[in-house]
């Protein structure tokens, strides 16, 4: 049996966590969705997991988080030698040009704006899954080598 692909969702909105989880449960890909509700918790989990070579395959990161912003979390991830190669998708309700620009300046792998409607949100999550988990070749996790 192959190892599941691990996604870390950094999201403080329980409804968005539930929607993302439901969309990914429909996947034909074996997935393990982990959730952090704030930036400090996400960074702590990533750093702890980097010691054990158990980093996620993909990070879905909201911009608007309590405490640390998603941009701060992104800069911390990309500036850390052990975490910097992690693919990070900014998945945010913000459509502000400044948020998009700041995300790419901090080396986000892509920026996806969450749509307001339920069906559209599920479509966006499926599109992320199709591209990042079925099309793109992700860097191998150290434990899987």
The 8 nearest C-alpha neighbors of each residue, nearest first, counted from 0:
[[1, 2, 3, 29, 4, 28, 143, 30],
 [2, 0, 3, 29, 4, 143, 28, 30],
 [1, 3, 4, 0, 29, 143, 30, 5],
 [4, 2, 29, 30, 31, 5, 1, 28],
 [3, 5, 30, 31, 56, 29, 2, 6],
 [4, 6, 55, 31, 56, 30, 32, 3],
 [5, 7, 57, 32, 55, 58, 56, 33],
 [6, 8, 58, 33, 34, 32, 55, 59],
 [7, 9, 59, 34, 10, 58, 33, 60],
 [10, 8, 35, 60, 36, 34, 61, 59],
 [9, 11, 36, 61, 12, 8, 35, 16],
 [10, 12, 36, 37, 13, 64, 9, 65],
 [11, 13, 15, 14, 10, 16, 36, 17],
 [14, 12, 16, 15, 17, 11, 10, 18],
 [13, 15, 17, 16, 12, 18, 19, 11],
 [16, 14, 18, 17, 12, 13, 19, 10],
 [17, 15, 13, 19, 14, 18, 20, 12],
 [16, 18, 20, 14, 15, 19, 21, 13],
 [19, 17, 15, 21, 20, 16, 22, 14],
 [20, 18, 22, 16, 21, 17, 15, 23],
 [19, 21, 17, 23, 18, 22, 16, 24],
 [22, 20, 24, 18, 19, 23, 17, 25],
 [21, 23, 19, 20, 24, 121, 25, 18],
 [22, 24, 20, 26, 25, 21, 19, 125],
 [25, 23, 21, 26, 22, 20, 30, 27],
 [26, 24, 23, 22, 27, 21, 28, 125],
 [27, 25, 28, 23, 24, 29, 22, 30],
 [26, 28, 29, 25, 24, 30, 23, 133],
 [27, 29, 26, 30, 3, 4, 132, 133],
 [28, 30, 3, 4, 27, 31, 26, 2],
 [31, 29, 3, 4, 5, 28, 32, 6],
 [30, 32, 5, 3, 4, 6, 33, 29],
 [33, 31, 6, 5, 7, 30, 34, 8],
 [32, 34, 7, 6, 8, 31, 35, 5],
 [35, 33, 8, 7, 9, 36, 32, 10],
 [34, 36, 9, 41, 37, 40, 8, 10],
 [37, 35, 11, 10, 9, 34, 40, 38],
 [38, 36, 40, 39, 35, 64, 65, 11],
 [37, 39, 41, 67, 40, 72, 42, 69],
 [38, 40, 42, 41, 37, 43, 67, 66],
 [41, 39, 43, 38, 37, 42, 35, 44],
 [40, 42, 38, 44, 35, 39, 43, 45],
 [43, 41, 45, 39, 44, 40, 46, 38],
 [42, 44, 40, 46, 41, 45, 47, 39],
 [45, 43, 47, 41, 42, 46, 48, 40],
 [44, 46, 42, 48, 47, 43, 49, 41],
 [45, 47, 49, 43, 48, 44, 42, 50],
 [48, 46, 44, 45, 49, 50, 43, 51],
 [47, 49, 53, 45, 51, 50, 54, 46],
 [50, 48, 52, 46, 51, 47, 54, 53],
 [49, 51, 48, 47, 52, 46, 53, 81],
 [50, 52, 48, 49, 53, 47, 54, 142],
 [53, 51, 49, 141, 50, 142, 54, 48],
 [54, 52, 48, 51, 49, 55, 142, 140],
 [53, 55, 48, 49, 52, 45, 56, 140],
 [56, 54, 5, 6, 57, 7, 53, 58],
 [55, 57, 5, 6, 4, 54, 137, 85],
 [58, 56, 6, 86, 55, 87, 7, 85],
 [59, 57, 87, 7, 6, 8, 60, 88],
 [60, 58, 8, 88, 89, 90, 87, 9],
 [61, 59, 89, 9, 90, 58, 88, 8],
 [60, 62, 91, 90, 69, 10, 63, 89],
 [63, 61, 69, 91, 68, 64, 70, 60],
 [62, 64, 68, 61, 69, 65, 91, 93],
 [63, 65, 68, 37, 62, 69, 11, 67],
 [66, 64, 37, 67, 68, 63, 11, 38],
 [65, 67, 64, 68, 37, 38, 39, 63],
 [68, 66, 38, 71, 65, 64, 69, 72],
 [69, 67, 64, 71, 70, 63, 62, 66],
 [68, 70, 62, 72, 71, 61, 73, 63],
 [69, 71, 73, 68, 72, 74, 62, 102],
 [72, 70, 74, 68, 69, 73, 67, 75],
 [71, 73, 69, 75, 70, 74, 38, 76],
 [72, 74, 70, 76, 75, 71, 69, 77],
 [75, 73, 71, 77, 76, 72, 105, 78],
 [76, 74, 72, 78, 73, 77, 79, 71],
 [77, 75, 73, 82, 79, 74, 78, 83],
 [76, 78, 83, 74, 79, 75, 73, 82],
 [79, 77, 75, 76, 74, 83, 80, 82],
 [78, 80, 82, 83, 76, 81, 77, 75],
 [79, 81, 83, 82, 78, 77, 84, 76],
 [80, 82, 79, 83, 49, 84, 46, 76],
 [83, 81, 79, 76, 80, 84, 85, 77],
 [84, 82, 77, 79, 80, 76, 85, 78],
 [83, 85, 82, 86, 77, 81, 138, 80],
 [86, 84, 83, 82, 87, 57, 56, 58],
 [85, 87, 57, 108, 58, 84, 88, 56],
 [88, 86, 58, 108, 107, 59, 57, 85],
 [89, 87, 59, 109, 108, 110, 90, 60],
 [88, 90, 110, 60, 61, 59, 111, 91],
 [91, 89, 111, 61, 60, 112, 59, 88],
 [90, 92, 61, 112, 93, 113, 62, 89],
 [91, 93, 113, 112, 94, 114, 90, 61],
 [94, 92, 91, 95, 112, 98, 62, 113],
 [93, 95, 112, 96, 92, 98, 99, 91],
 [96, 94, 97, 98, 93, 99, 100, 92],
 [95, 97, 99, 98, 100, 94, 101, 93],
 [96, 98, 100, 95, 99, 101, 102, 94],
 [99, 97, 101, 95, 96, 100, 102, 93],
 [98, 100, 96, 102, 97, 101, 103, 110],
 [101, 99, 97, 103, 102, 98, 96, 104],
 [102, 100, 104, 98, 103, 99, 97, 105],
 [103, 101, 99, 105, 100, 107, 104, 98],
 [102, 104, 106, 107, 105, 100, 101, 99],
 [103, 105, 101, 106, 102, 100, 107, 99],
 [104, 106, 102, 103, 74, 107, 101, 73],
 [107, 105, 103, 104, 108, 102, 77, 73],
 [108, 106, 103, 109, 102, 87, 105, 88],
 [107, 109, 87, 88, 86, 106, 110, 103],
 [110, 108, 88, 107, 89, 111, 87, 103],
 [109, 111, 89, 88, 90, 99, 112, 107],
 [112, 110, 90, 89, 113, 91, 109, 88],
 [113, 111, 91, 92, 90, 94, 114, 93],
 [114, 112, 92, 91, 120, 90, 111, 115],
 [113, 115, 120, 116, 119, 112, 92, 123],
 [114, 116, 113, 117, 120, 119, 92, 118],
 [117, 115, 119, 118, 114, 120, 121, 113],
 [116, 118, 120, 119, 121, 115, 114, 18],
 [119, 117, 121, 120, 116, 122, 123, 114],
 [118, 120, 122, 116, 121, 117, 114, 123],
 [121, 119, 117, 123, 122, 114, 118, 116],
 [120, 122, 118, 124, 123, 119, 22, 125],
 [123, 121, 119, 125, 120, 124, 126, 118],
 [122, 124, 126, 120, 125, 121, 119, 127],
 [125, 123, 127, 121, 126, 122, 128, 120],
 [124, 126, 128, 122, 123, 127, 129, 121],
 [127, 125, 123, 129, 128, 124, 122, 130],
 [128, 126, 124, 130, 125, 129, 131, 123],
 [127, 129, 125, 132, 126, 131, 130, 124],
 [130, 128, 126, 133, 127, 132, 131, 125],
 [129, 131, 134, 127, 128, 133, 132, 135],
 [132, 130, 135, 128, 127, 133, 129, 134],
 [131, 133, 128, 129, 130, 134, 135, 127],
 [132, 134, 129, 130, 131, 135, 128, 136],
 [135, 133, 130, 131, 132, 129, 136, 128],
 [136, 134, 131, 137, 130, 133, 132, 129],
 [135, 137, 134, 138, 131, 132, 133, 139],
 [138, 136, 135, 139, 56, 131, 86, 132],
 [137, 139, 140, 136, 56, 84, 85, 86],
 [140, 138, 137, 141, 143, 144, 56, 142],
 [139, 141, 143, 142, 138, 54, 144, 53],
 [140, 142, 143, 144, 52, 139, 53, 54],
 [143, 141, 140, 144, 52, 53, 51, 139],
 [142, 144, 140, 141, 139, 2, 52, 53],
 [143, 141, 142, 140, 139, 138, 52, 2]]
